[in-house]
Amino acid sequence: YKARCLIKMQKVEEAIASIKEGLYYFPKSQDILKERAEIFKARTQYDVAIIDYTELLGKLSRKEEIADVLLNRAYCYGKLENFQKAIFDYTSIIAEFPDPHCYFNRGICYQKISNYEKAIEDFSKVIMEDKKNANAYFNRACCYEKLNSIDSAMNDYSIAFSLSQTKQPQYKHLHTSLT
């Protein structure tokens, strides 16, 4: 808890030292380990955060807590462009908690490794849950375009553009580039 206060005071190095001391005296503390992982994640030290998240997974038993740690670790893997491991973690979460957020993130990972069919499946699941998710339509359109399914791409780009509250230029440009 001291580390949280130090973080709020922008004393990150002191917070890490406090956590290190806490782990020395309480080596089995899940809270302290999770806090350290979150600090490393916030500092974009994703590789170090992954080590802590992985260690933390070995200490947890509740499915909700495991899913939360997997979600954070998957995010870190994605930031390091280790999309296969991110996909594995998202898939593990989805097996217990089929959440649109996880489908969307896994879809992005599939898209990054050019597995457009799988990405389309995941973006479609997001759209089934939230018909107003412009980002899911937009990313699915990009995948359709990569697969030369131009009619499907045009349809999704049009929907993404109409749903976008800000009418972001990227949607308009891509929509008009296919016409």
Secondary structure, DSSP 4 states (H G I P E B T S, - for coil): -HHHHHHHTT-HHHHHHHHHHHHHH-TT-HHHHHHHHHHHHHTT-HHHHHHHHHHHHTT---HHHHHHHHHHHHHHHHHTT-HHHHHHHHHHHHHH---HHHHHHHHHHHHHTT-HHHHHHHHHHHHHH-TT-HHHHHHHHHHHHHTT-HHHHHHHHHHHHHH-TT--HHHHHHHHHT-
